[in-house]
Amino acid sequence: MISERLYTMIFGKRWNKQAHSFAVSEGYRTPRKEEFEKFDGTY
């Protein structure tokens, strides 16, 4: 599964809907919608 932290480290960008769509289109498993909505960029 790709996580927000991993995405941020690789791409240097915040996790957002566009990032989520990209991850899904590339075949990565992503957090469920409820978890996705909780992401706020803090670790």
C-alpha positions as a Python dict, from the first residue, in 0.01 Angstrom:
ca = {
    (1, 'M'): (0, 0, 0),
    (2, 'I'): (127, 349, -73),
    (3, 'S'): (100, 583, 221),
    (4, 'E'): (89, 959, 246),
    (5, 'R'): (436, 966, 400),
    (6, 'L'): (584, 751, 122),
    (7, 'Y'): (413, 960, -147),
    (8, 'T'): (544, 1280, 11),
    (9, 'M'): (899, 1143, 30),
    (10, 'I'): (897, 1028, -333),
    (11, 'F'): (719, 1318, -500),
    (12, 'G'): (767, 1599, -248),
    (13, 'K'): (398, 1686, -264),
    (14, 'R'): (106, 1664, -25),
    (15, 'W'): (-134, 1369, -58),
    (16, 'N'): (-455, 1485, -221),
    (17, 'K'): (-732, 1360, -448),
    (18, 'Q'): (-507, 1386, -753),
    (19, 'A'): (-238, 1181, -580),
    (20, 'H'): (-499, 925, -476),
    (21, 'S'): (-628, 897, -834),
    (22, 'F'): (-273, 858, -965),
    (23, 'A'): (-192, 585, -714),
    (24, 'V'): (-510, 395, -801),
    (25, 'S'): (-445, 428, -1175),
    (26, 'E'): (-93, 288, -1125),
    (27, 'G'): (-235, -13, -943),
    (28, 'Y'): (-135, 77, -587),
    (29, 'R'): (-363, -10, -300),
    (30, 'T'): (-451, 310, -119),
    (31, 'P'): (-617, 386, 213),
    (32, 'R'): (-994, 356, 222),
    (33, 'K'): (-1194, 673, 159),
    (34, 'E'): (-1257, 732, 530),
    (35, 'E'): (-883, 713, 604),
    (36, 'F'): (-799, 927, 302),
    (37, 'E'): (-1025, 1205, 430),
    (38, 'K'): (-842, 1202, 765),
    (39, 'F'): (-502, 1279, 606),
    (40, 'D'): (-393, 1631, 693),
    (41, 'G'): (-21, 1621, 618),
    (42, 'T'): (94, 1582, 979),
    (43, 'Y'): (301, 1289, 1098),
}
